[in-house]
Amino acid sequence: MWRAGLLCRCPACGKGPLFTGFLTVAPRCRACGEDLAACEQGDGPAVFVILILGFIITGAALVVEVMFSPPYWLHVAIWPPLILGGALAMLRPFKGVLVATHFRHRRGHVER
């Protein structure tokens, strides 16, 4: 389940792609035909990414400020690209894991 989610693969077979776009869940798996439309997670992954990345970046910014005391313009130059890059890098795998978890624990699901 975790592996398929992190690799953005179908949670049923682990082979077909989970997404048709950057974050659009495929209606059906191209490899096994499993219905994935009911596993859409909405804004859940974004909330996790915001909280985790916010904690990491805030801690890092505080450590840099206390240890090095750089000018404020340097903070403005460093942190926004890290926040944007981190959010884009984390969002797909987080959504994949949440979709796979939802798929595994959905009501009436029979393990294959």
N, C-alpha and C positions, 0 to 999 in steps of 0.2 A: 504494500500500500504506500509506504513512505517513498520507496524508490520510484514507483510509477508517478507519484505526485511531483517529486523533485525533478524528474526528467520530463515532466509535462506530457506524459503518455496516458493512454486509456487506463483507468483503474481496474477494469475487468480483465483485459488481456495483456496490458503492458506494452503493446506494440503500436497501436494506432495513435496519431497525434491527438492530444486533448483539446487544443485550441485551433480555431480557424484563422484568427487574427492575433493581435498581441495579447488580448485578454478575453476574447470571445470564445466561450465554450462551444465545441462542436455539437450539433444536435444528435449525431450518431457517430460511433466509432467507425472509421473506414476499414479497419481490419476485422473486427468481430461483429459489428452491427449493433452493439449495445446502445441503448437509449441514454444519452448523457444530458439531455435537456433539463431534466428534473434536478440535476445536481448543481445548478447555477448558485453561486455564493453571494452575489450582490457586492456590498461594500465591506464584508467581513475581512477579506485579506488586506484591504487598504488600511483598516483600523490597526491590525496587527503590525503592519509595516511601519505605520506612523509612530506607534508606541515604541517599538523596538529600536527603530532607527533614531527616533528623537532621544531616547535614553543614551544610545551610543554616542551620537554627535554632541549632545549637551555635555556629557562627561568628558569627551575629548576636548571640546572647546574650553571647558573650565580648567582642565589640566594644562593645556597650551597657554592659557591666560596666566595661570599662577606660576608656571615654570619659566616662561619666556617673556611675558608682558609685551606682545607685539602690538603695533598700532592697530587701531580699529579697522582701517582700510584693508589690512591683511586678513583679518577675520572675515570681512565681506568677500574677499577674493578666494579664500580657502573653503569655507563651509558650504555655500550654496551649490557649487559643483559636486561636492561629496554627497550632499543630501539628495540632489537630483539623480546622480549616478547610482547611489545606493538604493533609492526607492525603485528606480526602473529595474535594477538587477534583482531585487528581492521580490517584487510584486508577482511575477509569473510563477516562480516556484512556490510561494506561499499560497497562491490561488490553486495551484495544482495539488498541493497537499490537502487543502481544505476540501476541494472537490473529491479527492480520493477518500478522505475520511468520511465525508457525507455519503458517498457511494457505498462504502463498506458498512456503515451503520444505519443505512436507511431502513425504514420499516418494510418487512416482507422480503428482504434480500436473502437469497440463498447462496452460500459460499460455494464457489466452483472448485 
